[in-house]
Amino acid sequence: MFYIKVKGYFSSAHNLRNYHGSCENLHGHNWVIEAVFKGKHLGQGGMLIDFREARELLNEVLDYLDHRYLNDLPPFKEINPTSENIARYIFKELDRRLKEKRVISVSVHLVSVWENERSCAIYGEDEEK
């Protein structure tokens, strides 16, 4: 199995619902996102997926979140904009975009969402269903 990882960034504000602590108040983060892609086979050029293409996919998703109040955006109007839920959202969006572009030899493996240099949430899906 081959893996590549790309990194992206966005800044946004949010507040956590049903939380009793300071994060219940409006606050913001400069989020760091890592997306890991995987696949069994390399393309003709000896690459799993071009780093540029992987970064572009990630940046398309992050542009929607950048400089926004997350609680006002679907799906975070319904679900709490926690790091865990943001990681799942980004994972699902990357997966959807790969399928739309008919990239079948590569899949999203993990998405890490760093809200600061000490704390991150990671989302991935089991291959067995």
TILUMFI-353480 format. One record per atom (N, C-alpha, C): residue number from 1; residue in one letter; chain; atom name; x, y, z. Coordinates in steps of 0.02 Angstrom, whole numbers, plus 32768, in hexadecimal, padded with zeros to 4 digits. Layout:
BEGIN
<rec NUM; "A"; "A"; "CA"; <X; Y; Z>>
...
This chain:
BEGIN
<rec 1; "M"; "A"; "N"; <802B; 7FC5; 8000>>
<rec 1; "M"; "A"; "CA"; <8000; 8000; 8000>>
<rec 1; "M"; "A"; "C"; <802D; 803E; 8000>>
<rec 2; "F"; "A"; "N"; <8019; 806F; 7FD9>>
<rec 2; "F"; "A"; "CA"; <803D; 80AF; 7FD6>>
<rec 2; "F"; "A"; "C"; <8012; 80E5; 7FF7>>
<rec 3; "Y"; "A"; "N"; <8033; 8114; 8018>>
<rec 3; "Y"; "A"; "CA"; <8011; 814B; 803A>>
<rec 3; "Y"; "A"; "C"; <8034; 818C; 8029>>
<rec 4; "I"; "A"; "N"; <800E; 81C0; 8021>>
<rec 4; "I"; "A"; "CA"; <802A; 8204; 801E>>
<rec 4; "I"; "A"; "C"; <8002; 822F; 804E>>
<rec 5; "K"; "A"; "N"; <8021; 8264; 8067>>
<rec 5; "K"; "A"; "CA"; <8000; 8292; 8095>>
<rec 5; "K"; "A"; "C"; <800C; 82D9; 807D>>
<rec 6; "V"; "A"; "N"; <7FD6; 8300; 807D>>
<rec 6; "V"; "A"; "CA"; <7FDB; 8347; 806E>>
<rec 6; "V"; "A"; "C"; <7FBD; 836E; 80A8>>
<rec 7; "K"; "A"; "N"; <7FD1; 83AC; 80AC>>
<rec 7; "K"; "A"; "CA"; <7FBE; 83D7; 80E4>>
<rec 7; "K"; "A"; "C"; <7F9C; 8416; 80C9>>
<rec 8; "G"; "A"; "N"; <7F69; 842D; 80ED>>
<rec 8; "G"; "A"; "CA"; <7F47; 846A; 80DB>>
<rec 8; "G"; "A"; "C"; <7F35; 8490; 811B>>
<rec 9; "Y"; "A"; "N"; <7F1B; 84CC; 8112>>
<rec 9; "Y"; "A"; "CA"; <7F0E; 84F9; 814A>>
<rec 9; "Y"; "A"; "C"; <7ECD; 851E; 813D>>
<rec 10; "F"; "A"; "N"; <7EAA; 852F; 8173>>
<rec 10; "F"; "A"; "CA"; <7E74; 855E; 816E>>
<rec 10; "F"; "A"; "C"; <7E6A; 857D; 81B4>>
<rec 11; "S"; "A"; "N"; <7E4B; 85B7; 81B4>>
<rec 11; "S"; "A"; "CA"; <7E3B; 85DA; 81F2>>
<rec 11; "S"; "A"; "C"; <7DF0; 85E2; 81F6>>
<rec 12; "S"; "A"; "N"; <7DD5; 85D5; 8231>>
<rec 12; "S"; "A"; "CA"; <7D8D; 85DD; 8239>>
<rec 12; "S"; "A"; "C"; <7D7B; 85E4; 8283>>
<rec 13; "A"; "A"; "N"; <7D3D; 85F8; 828E>>
<rec 13; "A"; "A"; "CA"; <7D23; 85FE; 82D2>>
<rec 13; "A"; "A"; "C"; <7CEC; 85CA; 82DB>>
<rec 14; "H"; "A"; "N"; <7CE1; 85B8; 8319>>
<rec 14; "H"; "A"; "CA"; <7CAA; 858C; 832A>>
<rec 14; "H"; "A"; "C"; <7C9D; 8590; 8375>>
<rec 15; "N"; "A"; "N"; <7C68; 8572; 838A>>
<rec 15; "N"; "A"; "CA"; <7C5D; 8566; 83D1>>
<rec 15; "N"; "A"; "C"; <7C3C; 8521; 83D7>>
<rec 16; "L"; "A"; "N"; <7C4B; 84FF; 840C>>
<rec 16; "L"; "A"; "CA"; <7C31; 84BB; 8416>>
<rec 16; "L"; "A"; "C"; <7BF0; 84BD; 843C>>
<rec 17; "R"; "A"; "N"; <7BBF; 849B; 8422>>
<rec 17; "R"; "A"; "CA"; <7B7E; 8495; 8443>>
<rec 17; "R"; "A"; "C"; <7B80; 845A; 8473>>
<rec 18; "N"; "A"; "N"; <7B58; 845D; 84A7>>
<rec 18; "N"; "A"; "CA"; <7B54; 8427; 84D9>>
<rec 18; "N"; "A"; "C"; <7B98; 8418; 84F8>>
<rec 19; "Y"; "A"; "N"; <7BBE; 844C; 8503>>
<rec 19; "Y"; "A"; "CA"; <7C00; 8446; 8522>>
<rec 19; "Y"; "A"; "C"; <7C01; 8477; 855B>>
<rec 20; "H"; "A"; "N"; <7C1A; 8462; 8594>>
<rec 20; "H"; "A"; "CA"; <7C1B; 848E; 85CD>>
<rec 20; "H"; "A"; "C"; <7C64; 849F; 85DD>>
<rec 21; "G"; "A"; "N"; <7C7A; 84D6; 85C0>>
<rec 21; "G"; "A"; "CA"; <7CBE; 84ED; 85C8>>
<rec 21; "G"; "A"; "C"; <7CCB; 8527; 8599>>
<rec 22; "S"; "A"; "N"; <7D08; 853C; 8595>>
<rec 22; "S"; "A"; "CA"; <7D19; 8578; 856F>>
<rec 22; "S"; "A"; "C"; <7D0C; 8570; 8524>>
<rec 23; "C"; "A"; "N"; <7D0E; 8533; 8509>>
<rec 23; "C"; "A"; "CA"; <7D03; 8528; 84C1>>
<rec 23; "C"; "A"; "C"; <7CBA; 8531; 84AE>>
<rec 24; "E"; "A"; "N"; <7C8E; 853A; 84E0>>
<rec 24; "E"; "A"; "CA"; <7C49; 854A; 84D1>>
<rec 24; "E"; "A"; "C"; <7C43; 8592; 84B7>>
<rec 25; "N"; "A"; "N"; <7C74; 85BB; 84C7>>
<rec 25; "N"; "A"; "CA"; <7C76; 8600; 84B0>>
<rec 25; "N"; "A"; "C"; <7C93; 8603; 846A>>
<rec 26; "L"; "A"; "N"; <7C80; 8637; 8446>>
<rec 26; "L"; "A"; "CA"; <7C9C; 8643; 8403>>
<rec 26; "L"; "A"; "C"; <7CE7; 8648; 8407>>
<rec 27; "H"; "A"; "N"; <7D0B; 8623; 83DD>>
<rec 27; "H"; "A"; "CA"; <7D54; 8626; 83DA>>
<rec 27; "H"; "A"; "C"; <7D6A; 860D; 8395>>
<rec 28; "G"; "A"; "N"; <7DA9; 8616; 8386>>
<rec 28; "G"; "A"; "CA"; <7DC1; 8602; 8344>>
<rec 28; "G"; "A"; "C"; <7E02; 85DA; 8347>>
<rec 29; "H"; "A"; "N"; <7E12; 85BB; 830F>>
<rec 29; "H"; "A"; "CA"; <7E4F; 8594; 8309>>
<rec 29; "H"; "A"; "C"; <7E6E; 85A1; 82C5>>
<rec 30; "N"; "A"; "N"; <7EAF; 8599; 82C2>>
<rec 30; "N"; "A"; "CA"; <7ED3; 8594; 8283>>
<rec 30; "N"; "A"; "C"; <7EE0; 8549; 827A>>
<rec 31; "W"; "A"; "N"; <7EB1; 8528; 8259>>
<rec 31; "W"; "A"; "CA"; <7EB2; 84DF; 8253>>
<rec 31; "W"; "A"; "C"; <7EE8; 84C8; 8223>>
<rec 32; "V"; "A"; "N"; <7F08; 8491; 8233>>
<rec 32; "V"; "A"; "CA"; <7F37; 8470; 8206>>
<rec 32; "V"; "A"; "C"; <7F19; 842C; 81F6>>
<rec 33; "I"; "A"; "N"; <7F13; 841E; 81B5>>
<rec 33; "I"; "A"; "CA"; <7EF3; 83E1; 819E>>
<rec 33; "I"; "A"; "C"; <7F26; 83B6; 8179>>
<rec 34; "E"; "A"; "N"; <7F27; 8376; 818A>>
<rec 34; "E"; "A"; "CA"; <7F51; 8346; 8166>>
<rec 34; "E"; "A"; "C"; <7F22; 8312; 8148>>
<rec 35; "A"; "A"; "N"; <7F2A; 8306; 8108>>
<rec 35; "A"; "A"; "CA"; <7F01; 82D3; 80E6>>
<rec 35; "A"; "A"; "C"; <7F31; 829E; 80CA>>
<rec 36; "V"; "A"; "N"; <7F23; 8260; 80DB>>
<rec 36; "V"; "A"; "CA"; <7F4B; 8227; 80C4>>
<rec 36; "V"; "A"; "C"; <7F22; 8201; 8091>>
<rec 37; "F"; "A"; "N"; <7F40; 81F7; 8056>>
<rec 37; "F"; "A"; "CA"; <7F21; 81D1; 8021>>
<rec 37; "F"; "A"; "C"; <7F46; 818F; 801A>>
<rec 38; "K"; "A"; "N"; <7F22; 815B; 8003>>
<rec 38; "K"; "A"; "CA"; <7F42; 811A; 7FFC>>
<rec 38; "K"; "A"; "C"; <7F2C; 80F8; 7FBB>>
<rec 39; "G"; "A"; "N"; <7F55; 80C8; 7FA7>>
<rec 39; "G"; "A"; "CA"; <7F45; 809F; 7F6C>>
<rec 39; "G"; "A"; "C"; <7F78; 8068; 7F64>>
<rec 40; "K"; "A"; "N"; <7F64; 8034; 7F41>>
<rec 40; "K"; "A"; "CA"; <7F8F; 7FFA; 7F38>>
<rec 40; "K"; "A"; "C"; <7FBD; 8001; 7EFB>>
<rec 41; "H"; "A"; "N"; <7FAA; 802B; 7ECC>>
<rec 41; "H"; "A"; "CA"; <7FCF; 802E; 7E8D>>
<rec 41; "H"; "A"; "C"; <7FE3; 8076; 7E7D>>
<rec 42; "L"; "A"; "N"; <801E; 807C; 7E60>>
<rec 42; "L"; "A"; "CA"; <8036; 80BD; 7E4A>>
<rec 42; "L"; "A"; "C"; <8022; 80C7; 7E01>>
<rec 43; "G"; "A"; "N"; <8018; 8105; 7DEF>>
<rec 43; "G"; "A"; "CA"; <8006; 8116; 7DAA>>
<rec 43; "G"; "A"; "C"; <8043; 8111; 7D7D>>
<rec 44; "Q"; "A"; "N"; <8038; 8121; 7D3E>>
<rec 44; "Q"; "A"; "CA"; <806D; 811C; 7D0C>>
<rec 44; "Q"; "A"; "C"; <80AB; 8143; 7D1F>>
<rec 45; "G"; "A"; "N"; <80A2; 817C; 7D3F>>
<rec 45; "G"; "A"; "CA"; <80DB; 81A5; 7D52>>
<rec 45; "G"; "A"; "C"; <80FD; 8190; 7D92>>
<rec 46; "G"; "A"; "N"; <80E7; 8158; 7DAF>>
<rec 46; "G"; "A"; "CA"; <8105; 8140; 7DED>>
<rec 46; "G"; "A"; "C"; <80EB; 8163; 7E2B>>
<rec 47; "M"; "A"; "N"; <80B0; 8183; 7E25>>
<rec 47; "M"; "A"; "CA"; <8093; 81A6; 7E5E>>
<rec 47; "M"; "A"; "C"; <804E; 8189; 7E6E>>
<rec 48; "L"; "A"; "N"; <803E; 818A; 7EAE>>
<rec 48; "L"; "A"; "CA"; <7FFB; 8176; 7EC4>>
<rec 48; "L"; "A"; "C"; <7FC8; 81AA; 7EAA>>
<rec 49; "I"; "A"; "N"; <7FD5; 81E8; 7EBC>>
<rec 49; "I"; "A"; "CA"; <7FAF; 8222; 7EA4>>
<rec 49; "I"; "A"; "C"; <7FE0; 825D; 7EAA>>
<rec 50; "D"; "A"; "N"; <7FDE; 8289; 7E7A>>
<rec 50; "D"; "A"; "CA"; <800A; 82C2; 7E7B>>
<rec 50; "D"; "A"; "C"; <7FFD; 82EC; 7EBA>>
<rec 51; "F"; "A"; "N"; <8031; 8300; 7EDE>>
<rec 51; "F"; "A"; "CA"; <8029; 8329; 7F1A>>
<rec 51; "F"; "A"; "C"; <8000; 8367; 7F0B>>
<rec 52; "R"; "A"; "N"; <800D; 8386; 7ED2>>
<rec 52; "R"; "A"; "CA"; <7FE8; 83C2; 7EBF>>
<rec 52; "R"; "A"; "C"; <7F9E; 83B4; 7EBB>>
<rec 53; "E"; "A"; "N"; <7F8B; 837D; 7E9B>>
<rec 53; "E"; "A"; "CA"; <7F45; 836B; 7E95>>
<rec 53; "E"; "A"; "C"; <7F25; 835D; 7ED9>>
<rec 54; "A"; "A"; "N"; <7F4A; 833A; 7F04>>
<rec 54; "A"; "A"; "CA"; <7F30; 832B; 7F47>>
<rec 54; "A"; "A"; "C"; <7F27; 836B; 7F6F>>
<rec 55; "R"; "A"; "N"; <7F57; 839A; 7F6B>>
<rec 55; "R"; "A"; "CA"; <7F50; 83DA; 7F8E>>
<rec 55; "R"; "A"; "C"; <7F15; 8403; 7F73>>
<rec 56; "E"; "A"; "N"; <7F0C; 8401; 7F31>>
<rec 56; "E"; "A"; "CA"; <7ED4; 8425; 7F13>>
<rec 56; "E"; "A"; "C"; <7E91; 840A; 7F2C>>
<rec 57; "L"; "A"; "N"; <7E8B; 83C8; 7F30>>
<rec 57; "L"; "A"; "CA"; <7E4E; 83A9; 7F4B>>
<rec 57; "L"; "A"; "C"; <7E42; 83C0; 7F93>>
<rec 58; "L"; "A"; "N"; <7E76; 83BD; 7FBB>>
<rec 58; "L"; "A"; "CA"; <7E70; 83D2; 8001>>
<rec 58; "L"; "A"; "C"; <7E5E; 841C; 8006>>
<rec 59; "N"; "A"; "N"; <7E7F; 8445; 7FDF>>
<rec 59; "N"; "A"; "CA"; <7E72; 848D; 7FE3>>
<rec 59; "N"; "A"; "C"; <7E2C; 849F; 7FCC>>
<rec 60; "E"; "A"; "N"; <7E0F; 8479; 7F9D>>
<rec 60; "E"; "A"; "CA"; <7DCA; 8484; 7F88>>
<rec 60; "E"; "A"; "C"; <7D9B; 847D; 7FC4>>
<rec 61; "V"; "A"; "N"; <7DA7; 8449; 7FEC>>
<rec 61; "V"; "A"; "CA"; <7D7E; 843D; 8027>>
<rec 61; "V"; "A"; "C"; <7D89; 8473; 805C>>
<rec 62; "L"; "A"; "N"; <7DC8; 8484; 8067>>
<rec 62; "L"; "A"; "CA"; <7DD8; 84B4; 809C>>
<rec 62; "L"; "A"; "C"; <7DC2; 84FA; 808B>>
<rec 63; "D"; "A"; "N"; <7DBF; 850B; 804B>>
<rec 63; "D"; "A"; "CA"; <7DA8; 854E; 8037>>
<rec 63; "D"; "A"; "C"; <7D61; 855B; 804F>>
<rec 64; "Y"; "A"; "N"; <7D37; 8528; 8052>>
<rec 64; "Y"; "A"; "CA"; <7CF3; 852E; 806A>>
<rec 64; "Y"; "A"; "C"; <7CF0; 8541; 80B4>>
<rec 65; "L"; "A"; "N"; <7D23; 852B; 80DA>>
<rec 65; "L"; "A"; "CA"; <7D24; 8535; 8122>>
<rec 65; "L"; "A"; "C"; <7D4B; 8574; 8137>>
<rec 66; "D"; "A"; "N"; <7D76; 858C; 810B>>
<rec 66; "D"; "A"; "CA"; <7DA5; 85C1; 811D>>
<rec 66; "D"; "A"; "C"; <7D83; 8604; 812B>>
<rec 67; "H"; "A"; "N"; <7D96; 8622; 8162>>
<rec 67; "H"; "A"; "CA"; <7D7D; 8664; 8178>>
<rec 67; "H"; "A"; "C"; <7D31; 8665; 817D>>
<rec 68; "R"; "A"; "N"; <7D16; 8631; 8199>>
<rec 68; "R"; "A"; "CA"; <7CCE; 862B; 81A2>>
<rec 68; "R"; "A"; "C"; <7CBF; 861A; 81EA>>
<rec 69; "Y"; "A"; "N"; <7C81; 8624; 81FD>>
<rec 69; "Y"; "A"; "CA"; <7C67; 860E; 823E>>
<rec 69; "Y"; "A"; "C"; <7C49; 85C9; 8230>>
<rec 70; "L"; "A"; "N"; <7C6B; 8595; 8247>>
<rec 70; "L"; "A"; "CA"; <7C59; 8550; 8234>>
<rec 70; "L"; "A"; "C"; <7C11; 853E; 8248>>
<rec 71; "N"; "A"; "N"; <7BF9; 8558; 827F>>
<rec 71; "N"; "A"; "CA"; <7BB6; 8547; 8296>>
<rec 71; "N"; "A"; "C"; <7B7F; 855C; 8264>>
<rec 72; "D"; "A"; "N"; <7B8F; 858A; 8238>>
<rec 72; "D"; "A"; "CA"; <7B5F; 85A1; 8205>>
<rec 72; "D"; "A"; "C"; <7B60; 8577; 81C6>>
<rec 73; "L"; "A"; "N"; <7B90; 854A; 81BF>>
<rec 73; "L"; "A"; "CA"; <7B98; 8524; 8181>>
<rec 73; "L"; "A"; "C"; <7B7A; 84DE; 8187>>
<rec 74; "P"; "A"; "N"; <7B57; 84C7; 8152>>
<rec 74; "P"; "A"; "CA"; <7B46; 8480; 8151>>
<rec 74; "P"; "A"; "C"; <7B87; 8458; 814D>>
<rec 75; "P"; "A"; "N"; <7B91; 8423; 816F>>
<rec 75; "P"; "A"; "CA"; <7B62; 83FF; 819A>>
<rec 75; "P"; "A"; "C"; <7B65; 8414; 81E3>>
<rec 76; "F"; "A"; "N"; <7B8C; 8448; 81F2>>
<rec 76; "F"; "A"; "CA"; <7B97; 845A; 8239>>
<rec 76; "F"; "A"; "C"; <7B5F; 8481; 8258>>
<rec 77; "K"; "A"; "N"; <7B2B; 8490; 8230>>
<rec 77; "K"; "A"; "CA"; <7AEE; 84AB; 824E>>
<rec 77; "K"; "A"; "C"; <7ACC; 8474; 8277>>
<rec 78; "E"; "A"; "N"; <7AD6; 8435; 8261>>
<rec 78; "E"; "A"; "CA"; <7AB6; 83FC; 8281>>
<rec 78; "E"; "A"; "C"; <7AE4; 83D7; 82B1>>
<rec 79; "I"; "A"; "N"; <7B23; 83CF; 829D>>
<rec 79; "I"; "A"; "CA"; <7B53; 83AB; 82C8>>
<rec 79; "I"; "A"; "C"; <7B84; 83DC; 82E6>>
<rec 80; "N"; "A"; "N"; <7B9D; 83CC; 8320>>
<rec 80; "N"; "A"; "CA"; <7BCB; 83F7; 8344>>
<rec 80; "N"; "A"; "C"; <7C0D; 83FD; 831C>>
<rec 81; "P"; "A"; "N"; <7C28; 8439; 8313>>
<rec 81; "P"; "A"; "CA"; <7C65; 8442; 82ED>>
<rec 81; "P"; "A"; "C"; <7CA4; 8432; 8316>>
<rec 82; "T"; "A"; "N"; <7CA7; 83F5; 8330>>
<rec 82; "T"; "A"; "CA"; <7CE1; 83DE; 8355>>
<rec 82; "T"; "A"; "C"; <7D18; 83CB; 8324>>
<rec 83; "S"; "A"; "N"; <7D54; 83C4; 833C>>
<rec 83; "S"; "A"; "CA"; <7D8B; 83AE; 8311>>
<rec 83; "S"; "A"; "C"; <7D7C; 836A; 82F2>>
<rec 84; "E"; "A"; "N"; <7D5C; 833E; 8319>>
<rec 84; "E"; "A"; "CA"; <7D4B; 82FC; 82FF>>
<rec 84; "E"; "A"; "C"; <7D19; 8300; 82C5>>
<rec 85; "N"; "A"; "N"; <7CE6; 8329; 82CD>>
<rec 85; "N"; "A"; "CA"; <7CB4; 8330; 8298>>
<rec 85; "N"; "A"; "C"; <7CD0; 8355; 825B>>
<rec 86; "I"; "A"; "N"; <7CFD; 8384; 8266>>
<rec 86; "I"; "A"; "CA"; <7D1E; 83A6; 822E>>
<rec 86; "I"; "A"; "C"; <7D49; 8374; 8207>>
<rec 87; "A"; "A"; "N"; <7D6D; 8349; 822B>>
<rec 87; "A"; "A"; "CA"; <7D96; 8316; 8209>>
<rec 87; "A"; "A"; "C"; <7D6B; 82E8; 81DF>>
<rec 88; "R"; "A"; "N"; <7D32; 82D2; 81FA>>
<rec 88; "R"; "A"; "CA"; <7D05; 82A7; 81D3>>
<rec 88; "R"; "A"; "C"; <7CE9; 82CB; 8196>>
<rec 89; "Y"; "A"; "N"; <7CD5; 830A; 819F>>
<rec 89; "Y"; "A"; "CA"; <7CBC; 8331; 8167>>
<rec 89; "Y"; "A"; "C"; <7CEF; 8336; 812F>>
<rec 90; "I"; "A"; "N"; <7D2D; 8347; 8140>>
<rec 90; "I"; "A"; "CA"; <7D61; 834F; 810E>>
<rec 90; "I"; "A"; "C"; <7D6E; 830C; 80EC>>
<rec 91; "F"; "A"; "N"; <7D71; 82D6; 8112>>
<rec 91; "F"; "A"; "CA"; <7D7B; 8293; 80F6>>
<rec 91; "F"; "A"; "C"; <7D45; 8283; 80C2>>
<rec 92; "K"; "A"; "N"; <7D06; 828D; 80D5>>
<rec 92; "K"; "A"; "CA"; <7CCE; 827D; 80A9>>
<rec 92; "K"; "A"; "C"; <7CCE; 82A8; 806B>>
<rec 93; "E"; "A"; "N"; <7CE0; 82E8; 8072>>
<rec 93; "E"; "A"; "CA"; <7CE2; 8315; 8039>>
<rec 93; "E"; "A"; "C"; <7D1B; 8301; 8009>>
<rec 94; "L"; "A"; "N"; <7D55; 82F0; 8024>>
<rec 94; "L"; "A"; "CA"; <7D8C; 82D9; 7FF9>>
<rec 94; "L"; "A"; "C"; <7D78; 8299; 7FD4>>
<rec 95; "D"; "A"; "N"; <7D59; 826B; 7FF8>>
<rec 95; "D"; "A"; "CA"; <7D43; 822C; 7FDA>>
<rec 95; "D"; "A"; "C"; <7D11; 823A; 7FA1>>
<rec 96; "R"; "A"; "N"; <7CE2; 8265; 7FAE>>
<rec 96; "R"; "A"; "CA"; <7CAF; 8277; 7F7B>>
<rec 96; "R"; "A"; "C"; <7CD0; 8295; 7F3D>>
<rec 97; "R"; "A"; "N"; <7D00; 82C1; 7F48>>
<rec 97; "R"; "A"; "CA"; <7D21; 82E2; 7F0F>>
<rec 97; "R"; "A"; "C"; <7D4C; 82B2; 7EE7>>
<rec 98; "L"; "A"; "N"; <7D6D; 8283; 7F08>>
<rec 98; "L"; "A"; "CA"; <7D93; 8250; 7EE4>>
<rec 98; "L"; "A"; "C"; <7D64; 8227; 7EB7>>
<rec 99; "K"; "A"; "N"; <7D2A; 8215; 7ED3>>
<rec 99; "K"; "A"; "CA"; <7CFA; 81ED; 7EAC>>
<rec 99; "K"; "A"; "C"; <7CDE; 8216; 7E72>>
<rec 100; "E"; "A"; "N"; <7CD0; 8256; 7E7D>>
<rec 100; "E"; "A"; "CA"; <7CB7; 8281; 7E47>>
<rec 100; "E"; "A"; "C"; <7CEA; 8286; 7E0E>>
<rec 101; "K"; "A"; "N"; <7D29; 8288; 7E1F>>
<rec 101; "K"; "A"; "CA"; <7D5E; 828D; 7DED>>
<rec 101; "K"; "A"; "C"; <7D70; 8248; 7DD1>>
<rec 102; "R"; "A"; "N"; <7D4E; 8215; 7DE9>>
<rec 102; "R"; "A"; "CA"; <7D58; 81D0; 7DD3>>
<rec 102; "R"; "A"; "C"; <7DA0; 81B8; 7DDF>>
<rec 103; "V"; "A"; "N"; <7DBC; 81CE; 7E16>>
<rec 103; "V"; "A"; "CA"; <7DFE; 81B6; 7E2B>>
<rec 103; "V"; "A"; "C"; <7DF0; 8177; 7E55>>
<rec 104; "I"; "A"; "N"; <7DFB; 813D; 7E37>>
<rec 104; "I"; "A"; "CA"; <7DE8; 80FF; 7E59>>
<rec 104; "I"; "A"; "C"; <7E23; 80DB; 7E78>>
<rec 105; "S"; "A"; "N"; <7E60; 80ED; 7E65>>
<rec 105; "S"; "A"; "CA"; <7E9A; 80C9; 7E7F>>
<rec 105; "S"; "A"; "C"; <7EB3; 80E6; 7EC1>>
<rec 106; "V"; "A"; "N"; <7E95; 811D; 7ED7>>
<rec 106; "V"; "A"; "CA"; <7EAA; 8140; 7F14>>
<rec 106; "V"; "A"; "C"; <7E6E; 814A; 7F40>>
<rec 107; "S"; "A"; "N"; <7E78; 8143; 7F82>>
<rec 107; "S"; "A"; "CA"; <7E42; 8152; 7FB1>>
<rec 107; "S"; "A"; "C"; <7E5E; 817A; 7FEB>>
<rec 108; "V"; "A"; "N"; <7E31; 819A; 800F>>
<rec 108; "V"; "A"; "CA"; <7E44; 81BF; 804B>>
<rec 108; "V"; "A"; "C"; <7E4F; 818C; 8082>>
<rec 109; "H"; "A"; "N"; <7E86; 8192; 80A5>>
<rec 109; "H"; "A"; "CA"; <7E96; 8164; 80DC>>
<rec 109; "H"; "A"; "C"; <7E86; 8183; 8120>>
<rec 110; "L"; "A"; "N"; <7EA3; 81BD; 812D>>
<rec 110; "L"; "A"; "CA"; <7E99; 81E0; 816D>>
<rec 110; "L"; "A"; "C"; <7E99; 822B; 8162>>
<rec 111; "V"; "A"; "N"; <7E74; 824D; 818D>>
<rec 111; "V"; "A"; "CA"; <7E77; 8297; 818F>>
<rec 111; "V"; "A"; "C"; <7E84; 82AA; 81D7>>
<rec 112; "S"; "A"; "N"; <7EB7; 82D3; 81E1>>
<rec 112; "S"; "A"; "CA"; <7EC9; 82ED; 8224>>
<rec 112; "S"; "A"; "C"; <7EB8; 8337; 8226>>
<rec 113; "V"; "A"; "N"; <7E97; 834B; 825B>>
<rec 113; "V"; "A"; "CA"; <7E84; 8391; 8265>>
<rec 113; "V"; "A"; "C"; <7EA5; 83A9; 82A5>>
<rec 114; "W"; "A"; "N"; <7ED6; 83D5; 829C>>
<rec 114; "W"; "A"; "CA"; <7EFB; 83F3; 82D4>>
<rec 114; "W"; "A"; "C"; <7EDC; 8436; 82E5>>
<rec 115; "E"; "A"; "N"; <7EC3; 843D; 8322>>
<rec 115; "E"; "A"; "CA"; <7EA8; 847E; 8337>>
<rec 115; "E"; "A"; "C"; <7EDE; 84A8; 8359>>
<rec 116; "N"; "A"; "N"; <7F12; 8488; 8370>>
<rec 116; "N"; "A"; "CA"; <7F4E; 84AB; 8388>>
<rec 116; "N"; "A"; "C"; <7F88; 8479; 8382>>
<rec 117; "E"; "A"; "N"; <7FC3; 848D; 8396>>
<rec 117; "E"; "A"; "CA"; <7FFE; 8462; 838C>>
<rec 117; "E"; "A"; "C"; <8000; 8426; 83BA>>
<rec 118; "R"; "A"; "N"; <7FD2; 8421; 83E9>>
<rec 118; "R"; "A"; "CA"; <7FD2; 83E9; 8418>>
<rec 118; "R"; "A"; "C"; <7F96; 83BA; 8412>>
<rec 119; "S"; "A"; "N"; <7F64; 83CD; 83EB>>
<rec 119; "S"; "A"; "CA"; <7F25; 83A7; 83EB>>
<rec 119; "S"; "A"; "C"; <7F0A; 839E; 83A5>>
<rec 120; "C"; "A"; "N"; <7EFC; 835F; 8393>>
<rec 120; "C"; "A"; "CA"; <7EDD; 8352; 8353>>
<rec 120; "C"; "A"; "C"; <7EAB; 8319; 8358>>
<rec 121; "A"; "A"; "N"; <7E7C; 8318; 832A>>
<rec 121; "A"; "A"; "CA"; <7E4D; 82E1; 8323>>
<rec 121; "A"; "A"; "C"; <7E5B; 82C2; 82DE>>
<rec 122; "I"; "A"; "N"; <7E53; 8280; 82DB>>
<rec 122; "I"; "A"; "CA"; <7E60; 825B; 829D>>
<rec 122; "I"; "A"; "C"; <7E23; 8232; 828B>>
<rec 123; "Y"; "A"; "N"; <7E10; 8234; 824B>>
<rec 123; "Y"; "A"; "CA"; <7DD8; 820C; 8233>>
<rec 123; "Y"; "A"; "C"; <7DEE; 81E1; 81F9>>
<rec 124; "G"; "A"; "N"; <7DDA; 81A2; 81FB>>
<rec 124; "G"; "A"; "CA"; <7DE4; 8173; 81C4>>
<rec 124; "G"; "A"; "C"; <7DAB; 8141; 81C7>>
<rec 125; "E"; "A"; "N"; <7DA6; 8119; 8194>>
<rec 125; "E"; "A"; "CA"; <7D71; 80E7; 8193>>
<rec 125; "E"; "A"; "C"; <7D8F; 80A2; 818B>>
<rec 126; "D"; "A"; "N"; <7D71; 8072; 81AE>>
<rec 126; "D"; "A"; "CA"; <7D87; 802D; 81A8>>
<rec 126; "D"; "A"; "C"; <7D78; 8014; 8162>>
<rec 127; "E"; "A"; "N"; <7DA5; 7FEB; 8149>>
<rec 127; "E"; "A"; "CA"; <7D9C; 7FCF; 8106>>
<rec 127; "E"; "A"; "C"; <7D68; 7F98; 8107>>
<rec 128; "E"; "A"; "N"; <7D61; 7F75; 813E>>
<rec 128; "E"; "A"; "CA"; <7D31; 7F3F; 8143>>
<rec 128; "E"; "A"; "C"; <7CED; 7F5C; 8154>>
<rec 129; "K"; "A"; "N"; <7CBB; 7F4B; 812D>>
<rec 129; "K"; "A"; "CA"; <7C78; 7F65; 813A>>
<rec 129; "K"; "A"; "C"; <7C46; 7F2D; 813C>>
